[in-house]
Amino acid sequence: MCKKITRKIIRKLTGFSLIELIVAIGIFSILASGVVYVFVTSYKNFFGVGDKQVIVQFAQEGMEATRSIRDNGWQTIVAAADNSDRGVEKTNGVWQFAGTSNTLNDLTRVIIVSPVERDGTGAIVASGGTDDPDTKKVTVTVSGSGIADYVLTTYYTNWSAKTWEQTDWSGTTANEFWASMNTASSSYSNISTSTVGQVELNFVDEAYSTPGSLVSSIFDISSTDKVLTSINVNQSVPSGCSLTLTLEGSNDISFSSYTSEAFVDNSTNNFTSSTPANLNNLRYLRYSLALTACDSDTQTPVLYSMRLNFR
């Protein structure tokens, strides 16, 4: 009798466990199918037109192409830093900007180069800072139908840049070679440097003398393998005035023969210009400055700084 009762109890317990197991499997299946659906849907939304590796590689190629352009010439990056959509292409083994985008199957890639501003501590800020001419932001975006944009962002710097800069002419003296930031010239005429950080025409008898000229001391780069990249001029040129800065280079220390290039843009207070190839690979450099009178003899053009970038 006891055995029969025991077998009935076991049968009831066993049956109950099977029901629980079936219910548990059903619940798990419902939950699992929901998780799989969410995963698959999310994957399709992000990688609907291509797998992850293809998208990442396509974006990375755009970033590396831009890096190569930077290494070949910083001025090209500077010229492109206008927030415009750009594509790239490789011609004769060299990457360059071309068009407004690139495509790969159903994917589209856009490269944007942007200016960068820094605050007084040197930190990068979105706005309200001072432009850093040696840093640019590069954003590569890969997009396609049915996927979220894949975005890469980095900052490129003119890492190999060297600078010859003049910002203070207060110590203008007839020096042959550049010795310090305020050793300005080997010769000058009708030039005043009485205001620190400014070169202007002499003010005599209630009027500015004209014309004025200055030839800088010689700057020795110490090698003939340097490439000039750009020159930046900070100036003030009232109406009717003229300010011309001419860069001169030679491998002859006496400058008995030299190559020269004039840089002038009197329409703006600050301009940057690329430098011609014929000024590259020259060991000795100097610049000459020419100032002419304004419409009013009570005004003068002013040079605040000259900055030459090379690598």
Buried (B, 14 or more C-beta within 10 A) or exposed (E): EEEEEEEEEEEEEEEEEEEEEEEEEEEEEEEEEEEEEEEEEEEEEBBBBBEEEBBBEBBEBBBEBBBBBBBEBBBBBBBBBEEEEBBBEEEEEEBBBEEEBBEBEEBBBBBBBBBBBBEEEEEEEEEEBEEBBBBBBBBBBBBBEEBEEBEBEEEBBBEEBEEBEBBBBEBBEEBEEBEEEBBBBBEBEBBBBEEEBBBBBBBEEEBBBBEBBBBBBBBEBEEEEBBBBBBBBBBBBBEEBBBBBBBBBBEEEEBEEBBBBEBBBBEEEBBBBBBEEEBBBBBBBBBBBBBBBBEEBEBBBBBBBBBBBBB
